[in-house]
Amino acid sequence: MDRRAFINKLACLGLLASTSMASALTTRQKANWVNKPSLPKRLQEIYPCLYENHIVVAGALEQSASEQATMGIMNASHNCYLFDLSKQAWRLGPTLPVKRHHLGLVSSQQGIMALGGFAASKADPWQVRGDTFILSHLDNHWHQAKPLPNPQAESGYANISGNVHVISGRGISSGNLTDVADHVFFDGTQWQSAAPLPLARNSGACVELDKGCIFIGGRIQDEQHKNQSRVDFYDHRADKWFELAPTPKPCSGIAAALTGHKIYVFGGEQYQYTMNQFGKPMMHTKTFNHIWQYDFALDTWQTLPLSMTSTRHGLGAVATKEGIYLVGGAERAGGENTTNAVELLKLETLC
């Protein structure tokens, strides 16, 4: 079956989206940026979620005083920040029991689940963890939950039919930190195994759907952090992955959100290595400000004419009724030029 026939079949079965996608072919959109109240701190490497009409951010690399920093001027954070969408204001939420960066957050029926991530010290800022925590209400305290079967971080996170999924990212194999294809989900009582991601990678973006999720891009640690353009759709009813059209360019450190039957992908970073005249590897980095849009009905990507207001990676994207909020991130690769910017991509449908 060719790709177009395959995608049409998925659309007819309602696997890629829960509502009709015909309108996506006949509508146009106007997009513009709206500045929103800044984060209380400069943060990057975040996986925010939406819960009880708040954007929730916790477990990040946070700009810190040099004596406290474990990565340049950054340190793993135990702070939790809550943005009230009604009041349009940030406040400090319940403190995490531990400091983490790259901590996955997922809204669930039990509350917000905080998943894995990295602990950090000056000696080793990349200590992958498998502990999990849950926050049942925004004014409560975080409580320890059932740990992941194995440590995972920089993963894909999704709530699919009430189950919290953790997909790929980095973990431990043969005693070393590397990419893992592990895919597990929490059914409210215990962790169970699901079909592994076909190509293990970290720092991609995961978008949840009613009947599955889409894992976008990422990079492979053991290939000199090489970015990938691969896109995979997970059908949870069949417990199978299907490959979709690749992104316009290989990407990692991106953020993505679903709105109006389209997926929007923001920013990212790139690491490339060349050999200098002395035969030593030289690292070159780049960050991006593009916005890509994925069309379910056509299985195609396009680059929008509107760009982000700056290059950024390690940011969060949260879809709301207003539009898509972009939160934090860094303007340069690694931990440089971390920002506290919060912006809303406002999308208006034109008939």
C-alpha positions in Angstrom: 0.0 0.0 0.0 1.5 3.4 -1.0 1.8 6.2 1.6 -1.2 8.2 0.3 -3.5 5.1 0.4 -2.2 4.3 3.8 -2.8 7.8 5.2 -6.3 7.8 3.7 -7.0 4.5 5.4 -5.9 5.9 8.7 -8.0 9.0 8.3 -11.1 7.0 7.4 -10.5 4.9 10.5 -10.2 8.1 12.6 -6.8 7.1 13.9 -5.0 10.3 13.2 -7.7 12.7 14.4 -11.0 12.3 16.2 -12.9 14.8 14.0 -13.4 15.3 10.3 -10.3 16.6 8.5 -12.1 17.8 5.4 -12.3 21.3 6.7 -8.5 21.4 6.8 -8.4 21.4 3.0 -10.8 24.3 2.6 -9.8 26.8 5.3 -7.0 29.3 5.5 -5.4 30.7 8.7 -4.0 34.1 9.8 -1.3 33.8 12.5 0.3 36.4 14.7 2.3 36.6 17.9 1.1 38.0 21.2 3.4 38.7 24.1 2.4 37.2 27.4 3.7 37.6 31.0 7.2 36.3 31.3 8.2 33.3 33.4 9.5 34.1 36.9 12.9 32.6 35.9 14.8 31.8 32.8 14.1 28.1 32.0 14.9 25.6 29.3 14.5 21.8 28.7 10.9 21.7 29.8 7.9 19.6 29.0 4.9 21.7 30.3 1.3 20.5 30.4 -2.1 22.0 30.8 -4.0 21.2 34.0 -7.0 22.8 35.7 -6.8 25.8 33.3 -3.1 26.4 34.2 0.1 25.9 32.2 2.3 23.9 34.5 6.1 24.0 34.3 8.4 21.9 36.6 11.8 20.3 36.5 13.9 22.4 34.2 17.4 23.8 33.7 17.0 27.1 35.5 19.5 30.0 35.4 21.3 30.0 38.7 24.1 31.7 40.6 27.5 30.3 39.6 28.1 28.6 42.9 24.9 26.6 42.6 25.1 25.9 38.9 26.0 22.4 37.6 26.0 23.2 33.9 27.6 26.5 33.1 25.2 29.0 34.7 22.3 26.5 34.8 21.1 24.1 37.4 18.4 21.4 37.7 15.3 22.9 39.4 12.8 21.8 41.9 10.6 24.8 41.3 7.1 24.5 39.9 5.5 27.4 38.0 1.8 27.8 37.3 0.3 30.2 34.7 -3.4 30.9 35.3 -5.0 31.3 31.9 -7.9 33.2 33.3 -5.9 35.7 35.4 -3.0 35.7 32.9 -0.5 35.6 35.8 2.3 33.3 37.0 2.7 32.0 40.6 4.9 29.6 42.3 3.4 26.1 42.7 4.3 23.2 45.0 8.0 22.5 45.1 9.2 19.1 43.7 10.7 16.7 46.2 13.9 16.6 44.1 15.7 18.7 41.6 15.4 17.6 38.0 15.9 18.8 34.4 14.2 17.4 31.3 11.4 16.2 33.6 8.3 15.0 31.6 4.9 16.3 32.7 1.6 14.7 31.7 -1.9 15.5 32.7 -3.9 12.5 33.8 -7.0 11.5 35.7 -4.9 11.1 38.8 -3.3 14.5 38.4 -0.1 15.8 36.9 2.5 13.0 36.6 6.2 14.1 36.7 8.3 11.4 35.0 12.0 10.5 35.0 14.4 13.2 33.8 17.9 13.9 35.0 19.4 14.7 38.4 22.5 16.9 38.2 25.8 17.5 40.0 28.9 19.3 38.9 30.6 16.0 38.5 27.8 14.4 36.5 24.9 16.6 35.3 23.3 13.8 33.3 22.1 11.2 35.9 19.0 9.6 34.3 16.3 8.8 36.8 13.2 6.6 36.9 11.3 8.0 39.8 7.9 9.6 39.3 5.7 12.0 41.3 2.1 13.0 41.1 0.3 16.3 42.0 -3.4 15.6 42.4 -4.4 19.3 42.8 -2.4 22.5 42.2 -2.5 23.5 45.8 -1.5 20.1 47.1 2.0 18.5 47.5 3.8 16.3 45.1 3.7 12.6 46.2 6.0 9.8 45.1 4.3 7.4 42.6 5.3 4.1 41.1 8.7 4.4 39.4 9.3 3.8 35.7 10.5 0.2 35.0 13.8 1.7 33.8 15.2 5.2 34.0 14.2 7.4 31.0 14.6 11.1 30.1 14.3 13.4 27.0 11.4 11.1 26.0 8.1 11.5 24.3 5.1 11.9 26.7 1.4 11.5 26.0 -1.9 10.7 27.7 -3.7 8.2 25.4 -7.1 7.1 26.4 -6.4 7.8 30.0 -3.0 6.0 30.1 0.3 7.9 30.5 2.9 6.9 27.9 6.6 7.4 28.1 8.4 6.8 24.8 12.1 6.3 23.9 14.6 9.1 24.9 17.7 8.3 26.8 18.2 5.6 29.4 20.8 3.0 30.5 22.0 0.1 28.3 25.0 -2.0 29.3 25.7 0.4 32.0 25.9 3.4 29.7 23.7 6.4 29.0 22.3 6.0 25.5 19.1 6.1 23.4 16.6 3.5 24.3 13.5 2.4 22.4 11.5 1.6 25.5 7.8 2.4 25.5 5.8 2.0 28.7 2.5 3.2 29.9 0.9 3.7 33.3 -2.7 2.4 33.6 -3.4 4.0 36.9 -2.0 1.1 38.9 1.1 -0.3 37.3 3.5 0.3 34.4 3.0 -1.9 31.3 5.1 -2.4 28.2 4.0 -1.2 24.7 5.5 -1.5 21.2 8.9 0.1 21.3 9.7 3.1 19.0 11.1 1.7 15.8 14.1 4.1 15.9 15.3 4.9 19.3 16.1 8.7 19.7 15.9 11.5 22.2 14.9 15.2 22.2 12.0 14.7 19.7 8.5 16.0 20.3 5.4 13.9 21.0 1.8 15.0 20.3 -1.0 13.0 21.8 -4.2 12.1 19.9 -7.4 10.4 21.0 -6.3 7.1 19.6 -2.5 7.3 19.7 0.3 9.8 19.4 2.9 11.1 16.9 6.6 11.1 17.7 8.5 13.8 15.7 12.2 14.1 15.0 14.8 13.7 17.7 18.5 12.9 17.6 20.7 9.8 18.1 23.3 10.2 20.8 25.7 7.5 19.5 25.8 9.1 16.0 27.3 12.4 17.3 23.8 13.6 18.3 22.7 13.5 14.7 19.2 15.0 14.1 16.5 12.9 12.5 13.6 13.8 10.3 11.6 10.6 11.0 8.0 10.9 12.1 6.1 7.9 13.6 2.4 7.4 14.5 1.4 5.1 17.3 -1.9 3.3 17.1 -2.6 2.2 20.6 -5.5 -0.1 19.7 -3.2 -2.2 17.5 -0.1 -1.4 19.6 1.8 -0.6 16.4 3.9 2.2 14.9 3.5 3.5 11.4 5.9 5.8 9.6 4.6 9.1 8.3 6.1 11.8 6.0 9.4 13.1 7.4 9.8 16.7 8.6 11.3 19.2 6.1 14.7 19.0 7.8 16.2 16.8 10.5 15.3 18.3 13.9 15.7 17.9 17.7 15.2 20.1 20.8 11.8 21.0 19.2 8.4 21.7 20.7 5.1 20.7 19.1 1.3 21.1 19.7 -1.9 20.1 18.0 -4.7 22.6 17.2 -7.3 23.0 14.5 -6.5 19.4 13.1 -2.9 20.5 12.4 0.4 19.9 14.2 2.7 22.8 14.7 6.5 22.3 15.3 8.7 25.0 16.7 12.4 25.8 16.7 15.1 23.2 17.6 18.8 22.9 17.6 21.5 21.1 15.7 25.0 19.7 16.5 27.4 19.0 13.7 31.0 17.8 13.8 33.9 18.4 11.4 37.6 17.6 11.6 40.1 20.5 11.9 43.5 20.6 10.3 45.0 18.7 13.3 42.5 15.9 12.9 40.5 16.9 16.0 36.7 17.0 15.9 35.1 20.5 16.0 31.5 20.9 17.1 29.3 23.4 15.3 25.9 24.3 16.7 22.8 26.1 15.3 19.3 26.9 16.5 16.2 27.6 14.5 13.2 29.8 14.4 11.0 28.1 11.8 7.4 26.8 12.3 6.3 23.7 10.5 2.8 22.6 10.0 1.7 19.0 9.5 -1.5 18.3 7.5 -3.2 15.0 8.6 -5.3 14.7 5.6 -2.5 15.0 3.1 0.4 13.6 5.2 2.5 16.6 4.2 4.6 19.3 6.0 5.0 22.9 5.1 7.1 25.8 6.5 4.9 28.7 7.6 5.7 32.2 6.3 5.6 33.4 9.9 8.6 32.6 12.0 9.2 32.5 15.7 10.4 35.8 17.2 13.8 34.3 17.9 15.7 31.0 17.4 14.9 28.7 20.3 15.3 25.1 21.5 14.4 23.3 24.8 11.1 25.2 24.9 7.6 24.1 25.7 4.5 24.4 23.5 1.0 24.1 25.0 -2.3 24.3 23.0 -5.1 26.3 24.6 -8.4 27.8 23.4 -6.5 31.0 22.7 -3.9 29.4 20.6 -0.4 27.8 21.2 1.7 29.1 24.1 5.5 28.9 23.6 7.3 28.9 27.0 11.0 29.4 27.8 13.8 27.7 26.0 17.3 28.9 24.9 18.2 31.1 21.9 21.5 29.3 21.4 22.5 25.7 21.5 23.2 24.1 24.9 22.6 26.3 27.9 23.3 29.7 26.4 20.9 32.7 26.2 18.1 31.0 28.1 14.9 33.0 28.1 11.9 33.6 30.2 9.8 34.6 27.2 6.2 33.5 26.9 4.4 34.1 23.7 1.0 33.1 22.2 0.7 32.0 18.6 -2.8 33.2 17.8 -4.4 31.4 14.9 -7.5 32.9 13.2 -9.5 30.9 10.6 -10.3 32.7 7.4 -13.2 31.3 5.4 
